[in-house]
Amino acid sequence: MKLSKLCKVGMSFLTKPYYRTRVLIKLGYYDSLSDEEFLKKVFPKYMGYPLDLENPKTFSEKLQWLKVNYRDPIQTVMVDKDEAKNFIAQRVGEQYIIRTLAVWDSVEDIDFDALPNQFVLKCTHDSGGLVICKDKTKLDIEQSKKKISDSLSSNYYLRGREWPYKNVKRRVIAEEYMKEDASGWLTDYKFFCFNGEPKIVYISKDRSENPHTDFFDMEFNHLDMRMKDPNSSNEQLPKKPARFNDMIEIAKALSKEIPHVRVDFYMVDDKIYVGELTFYHCGGFALITPEEWAKKMGDWIDLHLAWGCRH
């Protein structure tokens, strides 16, 4: 690591509680804490205010409450990148599933020769650790294996105490490559659903070094709301997708009788695919502005629905 970068990392560790907390979590500094102790410890570092689990009000606070108190075995199925496909097929139909090419128990088992020229590799038990191959002739196989191996060996549950991931069997899955649109990016449509009712869709259409994200209601009215990345300019706002209403109906079916879940979609050649199901957006640590939206989204989570699954 270059000296300048090392100095930058060191300054971030010393001056940024958010960054320092992430490093300590990765190093296992908090592994011995109970879930509740862990969340009360790290929540203020991320969010800037203490966590009140006795009387949670904001969206992020209620997500932490759900981590500790709402534990339904179906959640483990829904976050498993392989098993979730059976859940989706049973609820809405297999036509919305991204095709699985293969599943392996270890990195050594991956048969790169049998894979097509384009594919995606990911682990079944985490989020973010993936390899996107657009041209197998240019793929660094050893580097890809290392990345997947690192993800396979990590305990994703311990990063944010997202209970559904705790008991997911760790495997490697290869999926069909989803081609980009004319802009060169695969647009994400993330629906925030509350007891079977989608309320907000988060659209991310550019994952470059200058990403923009936008939020819309179910009438596709643009909302004055942000989570980290800036909104697009008026001239560059995402257009309403042709099958937006179909996405809403699918999201309703997949989120039925669940206090909160985010249902993610891609749309390729006018076909809808479910990307993943997520219970805690950004691990439950998203800074929402204006703050009124944090309270409004919190109001949409009815904790009484979770009492039947309270552990």
C-alpha positions, 0 to 999 in steps of 0.5 A: 500500500502506498504511503499516501493511501496508508495515511489516508486510511489511518486518518479515516480510522482516527477521525471517522467513527463510521469507518473505524466501526467497520474496520473493528467489525471486520477484525472481529472486535465485537464478535463476543457481544450479543446481538442487542449489545452489538447493535446498541454499540455500533448504531450511534457510530453509524447513525449519530444518535443512540438506539432505542429498542424499547420505543423505536420510531425511525426506520433504522431503529425499527429495523434493528428491533426486527433484527433482535425480535423478528425471526421467522425461519422463512427469512433464511430461505428468502435471503439464500441466493439459491433457496430464495428462487424456490420461494419466488417460484412458488409465490409468483412463478419461475418466469421471474427467476434469474436462471441458475447455471450451477451451484458448488460447495467450494471454490475448488469445485467451480468448473469454469470450462463449463460456464458460458462466456458471460456469467455471474458468480456469487455466494449464497450467504452474503451480499456484495461479494460477486464476480461479474464476467462479461468475457471469459477469455479476459477473466482472471480466474485466480483473482475471481476464485480468491474473491469468492473464497474470501466471501465464502469464508466470511460470516456475513451475519456478524457484520450487522447481526442480520439474523436471516443470514446466520444459518444460510448454507455457504455455497457458490452459485453461478447465474445467467448474466443480465445484460445492460441497457443502452446506457451500459448499466443494469438498472435496479428497482428496489421496492420498500414493502410493508406488510405486503404494500410497496410504498417506495421504489428506489432506482439506481441506474448508474453504479459508476464513480458518480452514482445517482439514486432516486425515489418514487411513490407507487404513482411514480411521483419523484420524492424529495428523499435521499440515502447517501447518493444524490438525486438525478437532475430533472433532465436525467430522472429515470423514466417509468418502466413499461412494466412498473405496475407488474413489478408492484403486484409481484412485490405485493405477493412476495412481501405478503404478511412480512413487516418489512422486506425490500424486493429488488427487480431487474427488467431486461428485454421487457422481462422482469427478474427478481434480483434479491429479497432484503430485510435490512436496507444498508444493514439498517444503517442508512442515513435518510434525508430529510429526517421526516422520511426516516420517521415516515418509513418507521411509521410504516413498519407495524411491529405488532405483526412481528410478535408471533415470530418473536424469539 
